[in-house]
């Protein structure tokens, strides 16, 4: 599927406010309601729209501590990597998880209530799998956070 300017406009509008009505979307991109709805359906079916979610306020939910956890391992085989990925996926505190190039092999962003909650997470993680090195960096201030991708329209 090749995206045109209207598709890109729709994606930009949806990612900034998913609660926008189909009617409002259609008006903003210059379509009638039915063709607009069909385009949204095509974008969803083609996988451009993965899912629709609500963004919650971590501070209000008392989950204000973000920890960036860098992991090194001396095991670089597919079975270990698959097993490690499955283990990490079971931790609800892990909200982002990346395999990296560079000094560290993996980067996790962990969200918890406080330092004791992180310590409990850390102990569960290191008991679940063998790791060579784990380094934790605590975010002091969130300066920018967005889920919006930089679409060029």
ABEGO torsion letter per residue (X at the ends): XBBBAAAAAAAAAAAABAABBAAAAAAAAGBBAAAAAAAAAAAAAAGABABBBBBBBAAAAGBABBBBBBBBBABABAAAAAAAAAAAAABAABABBBBBBEABABBBBBBBABAAAAAAAAAAAAAABBBABBBBBBBABBABBBABBBBBX
